[in-house]
C-alpha cells in the first residue's frame, strides 16, 4: 500500500523544531502555564515530543492535578505492570499542596517510579510515612529533600539512614513535627555535598549531639543554616549552636522561633562572624541590631561586617516595643557608618510596611553611595576588578550585564519567606 497523503492539517501544524523550541521559551515555567503546555502537547506528535519533557519536569500538583498525575505515573499497584515512561521525566516532585488527598502508599509508589530522575522532593503534610524511606533512599540523583511540612512523628534513625544513601544531596529540611530520637547512636555521616541544613521542630537534642559527637557525623560541609519553627529554642542555645558549628557559616536564617523576643538576637554577628547572607525576623532585633560600637565610623571600614544580603521578615509576634523597633533609619546608620560596609541587597517582607516609610528613600541613596565607593576604591566584592575597567565610571559599570547582576538595592518581597 502506498503512504497516506499528507493532509492540510499536517502542513498547517508543522514548524521547524528550532522555531517551536523558541516558542516554548516564551511560556513561563509556572503553575499557570501548565494547561498551556498540556494543550501544546495535543497539537501533533512533533509538538508533543518537544514539549512533554517540560510538562512533566516540574508539574504543579494540587487538587484534580494530583489524581491525574498519580493515574499517569503509577497506573498499577503492581510495580512490574504498566510502567509509564513519563515517570522518568519528573525531576521536581512538590507535594506541598496535598493535604487531604493521597495516602502514604501512593507517595511511596510515586517515589519508586520517579527515582531515576528525581532531583527535588517536597513531602506532603499527611501522606508521608515510614514506608516512604526505602523508596526515598533509591533516589540517587536527589539534591533537595524538604520534609518541613510532615506532621507524622519521624524516627531520626530511619531518616539518617536514608539521607546517608543520597550522595548528591545538597539541601535538607527537617520536619516541624516531633521526632523520635534515641540518642547519638541514631546519627550517621551526612552526604558529602550537603551545604544547607534547616532544623525545625523539637530538635535541640539532635543539634547538640551532632555538634558534640565524633567528627565523622559533624555537618562540616554545611555553610547555610536555618533555624525555623523550633518552639523550644532560646537565644543562649542559638548562640551555642553558632559558636560550636564545625564549618564556616556564610548564610543564616532565623524565623518562627516563639521563645525569641525583641532584641535577643541583636548580637548575632558576635557568634556568626562570617555571615554574608542573613534572613532574620525583625521581631527578634531592635534599634541596637549589630551592637555597633559608638566610636565606629567610616575610618573603620576595614572592620565592616561581611554581610552582603539582609532579608527582614515578620514572625507575627505581638509582644514588642515600637519605640525600640528596628527601622530603615537604623539600617541607614549602619550603612552610612560602614559598619555594614559590604551590604548590597536588602529584602523586606511587605507586611512590615517599609515600602510606605519615607526613610527608605534615604536608605536606598546610602546603599547606592556605598556601592559607588566600593567600586571606585575596588573594595570587597570589587577587589577582583583591581587593575581592570580602568577609567570606567560606576555609572558605566552599572550599565554592563555583569554590573546589573551585581547591582544592589532594596526590594519588597511577599510572604514566601514566611513559609
C-alpha positions in Angstrom: 0.0 0.0 0.0 1.2 3.5 -0.7 1.8 6.0 2.1 -1.1 8.1 3.3 -1.2 11.5 1.7 -0.4 14.5 3.9 -3.4 16.4 4.9 -3.8 20.2 5.1 -3.8 19.9 8.9 -0.3 18.2 8.8 1.2 21.1 6.8 -0.6 23.7 9.0 0.8 22.3 12.2 4.4 21.6 11.0 7.0 24.1 12.0 10.8 23.6 12.4 11.8 22.2 15.8 14.0 25.2 16.4 11.1 27.6 16.0 8.8 25.6 18.3 11.6 25.4 20.9 11.9 29.2 20.7 8.1 29.5 21.2 8.3 27.2 24.2 10.9 29.5 25.8 8.3 32.2 25.9 6.0 30.0 28.0 6.7 30.8 31.7 7.7 27.9 34.0 4.8 28.5 36.4 1.7 26.6 37.6 -0.5 28.9 35.4 1.4 27.7 32.3 0.7 24.0 32.9 -2.6 23.9 30.9 -0.9 25.8 28.1 1.9 23.2 27.9 -0.7 20.4 28.0 -2.5 22.0 25.1 0.8 22.4 23.2 1.4 18.7 23.5 -2.0 17.9 22.0 -1.4 19.7 18.7 0.6 16.9 17.0 3.2 14.2 17.6 6.0 16.7 16.8 4.8 19.3 19.2 4.2 16.5 21.9 7.8 15.3 21.5 9.2 18.8 22.0 7.0 19.8 25.0 6.4 16.7 27.0 9.6 16.9 28.9 8.8 20.5 30.1 5.3 19.4 31.1 6.4 16.7 33.4 9.7 18.1 34.5 8.2 20.0 37.5 4.4 19.5 37.5 2.2 21.7 39.7 0.3 19.2 41.8 -2.8 20.3 43.5 -6.5 19.2 43.5 -7.5 17.3 40.4 -4.0 17.5 39.0 -2.8 15.1 41.8 -5.3 12.4 40.7 -4.3 12.8 37.1 -0.6 12.6 37.8 -0.9 9.5 40.0 -3.0 7.7 37.4 -0.4 8.5 34.8 2.8 7.8 36.8 1.5 4.9 39.0 -1.4 3.4 37.0 -0.9 -0.1 38.6 -0.3 -1.3 42.1 2.0 -4.0 40.6 5.4 -2.4 40.2 6.2 -4.6 37.1 3.0 -3.9 35.2 2.2 -0.9 33.0 5.2 1.3 33.9 4.8 4.7 32.5 7.7 6.2 30.5 6.6 9.6 31.7 7.8 8.8 35.2 11.4 9.2 34.2 10.7 12.8 33.1 9.8 14.1 36.6 12.7 16.0 38.2 10.8 18.0 40.7 8.0 16.4 42.8 6.4 19.0 45.0 3.6 17.6 47.1 3.3 20.6 49.5 -0.2 21.4 48.2 -1.5 17.9 49.0 -3.3 17.9 52.4 -6.3 15.5 52.4 -5.7 13.8 49.1 -3.5 10.8 48.7 -2.0 8.3 51.1 1.4 7.1 52.2 1.5 4.1 49.9 0.8 6.3 46.9 3.6 8.7 47.9 5.9 5.7 48.2 4.9 4.5 44.8 5.4 7.9 43.3 8.9 8.0 44.7 9.7 4.5 43.4 8.5 5.3 39.9 10.3 8.7 39.7 13.6 7.8 41.4 15.7 7.5 38.3 15.3 11.2 37.5 14.1 12.9 40.7 16.2 15.8 41.9 13.9 17.8 44.2 11.3 16.4 46.6 8.9 18.2 48.9 7.0 15.8 51.1 3.2 16.2 51.7 1.8 17.0 55.2 -0.2 13.9 56.0 0.7 11.2 53.4 4.4 10.6 54.2 5.3 7.7 56.4 7.7 5.0 57.3 7.1 3.1 54.1 8.5 6.1 52.1 12.0 5.8 53.4 13.0 2.8 51.4 11.7 4.4 48.2 13.4 7.7 49.0 16.8 6.0 49.6 16.7 4.9 45.9 16.5 8.5 44.6 20.3 8.7 44.0 20.0 11.9 42.0 18.1 13.8 44.7 19.7 17.2 45.5 17.0 18.8 47.7 14.9 17.0 50.3 12.2 19.0 52.1 10.3 17.3 54.9 9.4 20.5 56.7 5.6 20.0 56.3 5.4 16.4 57.5 3.1 16.1 60.6 3.7 12.5 61.4 6.4 11.7 64.0 9.7 10.9 62.4 12.3 8.4 63.6 15.6 10.1 63.4 17.4 6.8 62.9 15.4 5.9 59.8 15.8 9.4 58.5 19.5 9.5 58.9 19.9 6.0 57.3 18.0 7.3 54.3 19.9 10.6 54.0 23.3 8.8 54.1 22.3 6.9 50.9 21.7 10.1 48.9 25.2 11.0 47.6 24.2 14.2 45.7 22.1 15.8 48.4 22.9 19.4 49.0 19.8 20.8 50.9 17.9 19.1 53.7 14.9 20.4 55.7 13.9 18.7 58.9 10.2 18.1 59.6 8.5 20.5 62.0 6.7 17.7 63.8 8.1 15.9 66.9 10.8 13.3 66.2 11.6 10.0 67.9 15.3 10.3 68.9 17.1 7.7 70.9 20.5 9.4 71.2 23.8 9.8 69.4 23.7 6.2 68.2 20.9 7.4 65.8 23.3 9.7 64.0 25.0 8.9 60.8 27.5 10.7 58.5 26.0 13.4 56.3 26.1 13.3 52.5 29.5 14.6 51.3 28.0 17.6 49.3 25.4 18.9 51.8 25.6 22.7 52.0 22.2 23.7 53.5 20.5 22.4 56.6 17.3 23.6 58.2 16.4 22.4 61.7 12.8 22.5 62.7 10.6 21.0 65.5 11.8 19.8 68.8 15.3 19.1 67.6 17.6 20.5 70.3 18.9 17.1 71.4 19.8 16.2 67.8 21.6 19.5 67.2 23.8 19.4 70.3 24.6 15.7 69.9 25.6 16.5 66.3 28.0 19.2 67.5 29.4 17.1 70.3 29.6 13.7 68.6 32.5 12.2 66.8 33.9 14.2 63.9 32.6 11.7 61.3 29.0 12.9 61.9 29.8 16.6 62.0 28.0 18.5 59.2 31.3 20.1 58.2 30.3 20.9 54.6 27.2 22.9 55.7 27.7 26.6 55.1 24.0 27.6 55.2 21.9 27.0 58.3 18.3 27.7 59.1 16.5 27.5 62.5 12.8 27.8 61.8 9.7 26.6 63.7 11.7 25.4 66.7 9.3 26.0 69.6 11.8 25.3 72.4 15.0 27.0 71.4 16.2 30.1 73.4 18.7 32.8 72.4 21.6 31.3 74.5 21.1 28.0 72.7 21.2 29.7 69.3 24.5 31.3 70.4 25.9 27.9 71.4 24.9 26.4 68.1 26.6 29.2 66.1 29.8 29.2 68.2 30.2 25.4 68.1 29.3 25.0 64.4 32.1 23.0 62.8 32.2 24.7 59.4 32.2 28.3 58.1 28.7 29.5 58.0 28.0 32.2 55.4 24.2 32.0 55.3 21.9 32.1 58.3 18.1 32.1 58.5 16.3 32.7 61.9 12.5 32.9 62.0 9.4 31.4 63.6 11.1 30.9 67.0 8.5 31.7 69.6 10.9 31.8 72.6 12.9 34.7 71.0 11.8 38.2 71.9 12.7 41.7 70.7 16.4 42.5 70.9 17.5 39.0 71.8 19.4 38.5 68.6 21.0 41.9 68.3 24.4 40.4 68.8 24.1 37.6 66.2 27.3 38.7 64.5 29.2 38.1 67.6 28.6 34.3 67.3 28.4 34.1 63.5 31.3 36.3 62.3 31.4 35.2 58.6 27.7 35.6 57.7 27.2 37.1 54.3 23.5 36.4 53.8 21.2 36.8 56.8 17.4 36.3 57.0 16.0 37.3 60.3 12.6 38.2 61.8 12.5 41.8 62.6 10.7 40.8 65.8 14.0 39.4 67.2 16.1 42.6 66.8 15.9 46.1 68.0 17.4 49.5 67.2 20.7 48.2 68.6 20.9 45.4 66.0 24.5 44.6 65.2 25.8 46.1 68.5 27.8 48.7 66.7 30.5 50.3 68.9 29.7 54.0 69.4 33.1 55.1 68.0 32.7 53.1 64.8 32.7 55.4 61.7 33.9 55.3 58.1 37.6 55.3 59.1 37.0 51.8 60.5 35.7 50.4 57.1 38.2 47.6 57.2 36.3 46.2 60.2 32.9 46.1 58.3 30.8 43.1 58.8 30.9 40.6 55.9 27.1 40.9 55.4 26.2 41.4 51.8 22.5 40.5 51.8 19.9 41.1 54.5 16.3 39.8 54.4 13.9 41.1 57.1 10.7 39.2 57.7 8.0 39.0 60.3 7.2 36.2 62.6 4.0 37.8 63.6 4.8 38.3 67.3 2.7 40.9 69.1 5.0 41.4 72.2 7.3 44.2 71.0 8.0 47.8 71.8 7.6 50.1 68.8 9.9 52.6 70.3 12.7 50.0 70.3 11.9 48.6 66.8 14.5 48.3 64.1 13.7 50.8 61.4 15.0 51.9 58.0 16.8 54.8 59.8 18.7 52.3 62.0 19.8 50.4 58.9 20.7 53.6 57.2 23.0 54.4 60.1 24.7 51.0 59.9 25.4 51.5 56.2 26.3 55.2 56.4 29.0 54.5 59.1 30.2 51.5 57.1 29.5 49.0 59.9 27.6 47.2 57.1 30.2 48.4 54.6 29.7 45.4 52.3 25.9 45.3 52.2 24.4 45.3 48.7 20.9 43.9 48.8 18.1 44.4 51.3 14.8 42.4 51.0 11.9 43.5 53.2 8.7 41.5 53.7 5.7 43.5 52.5 3.8 43.1 55.8 6.5 45.2 57.6 5.3 48.3 55.8 8.7 49.7 55.0 7.5 50.5 51.5 5.4 53.3 53.0 8.3 54.7 55.1 9.9 57.9 53.9 13.2 56.9 55.4 13.5 54.1 52.8 14.5 56.6 50.2 17.5 57.8 52.2 18.5 54.2 52.8 18.4 53.5 49.0 20.6 56.5 48.4 23.0 55.3 51.1 23.3 51.8 49.5 23.9 53.4 46.2 26.6 55.7 47.6 28.2 52.7 49.3 28.3 50.7 46.1 29.8 53.6 44.2 32.5 54.0 46.8 33.3 50.3 46.8 33.6 50.3 43.0 35.8 53.4 42.9 38.2 52.0 45.5 37.8 48.4 44.4 36.8 47.2 47.8 35.3 43.9 49.0 33.4 42.2 46.1 35.0 44.6 43.6 38.6 43.6 44.6 38.7 41.1 41.7 38.5 44.1 39.3 41.7 45.7 40.6 43.6 46.8 37.6 40.6 46.2 35.3 38.0 48.5 33.9 40.4 51.4 34.3 38.7 54.7 33.6 35.2 53.1 33.7 32.9 55.1 35.9 30.4 53.5 38.3 27.5 54.6 36.1 29.1 52.9 33.1 29.8 49.8 35.1 26.2 49.5 36.2 25.1 49.5 32.5 27.1 46.4 31.8 25.5 43.0 32.1 27.7 41.9 35.0 27.2 45.3 36.6 23.4 44.8 36.5 23.8 41.3 38.0 25.9 42.6 40.9 23.8 45.7 41.5 22.1 46.0 44.9 19.2 48.0 46.3 16.0 47.4 48.3 13.3 45.1 47.2 9.9 44.3 48.8 9.0 40.6 48.9 5.8 38.7 49.6 5.2 36.1 52.2 7.3 33.3 50.6 10.0 33.8 53.3 7.4 33.1 56.0 6.8 29.5 54.9 
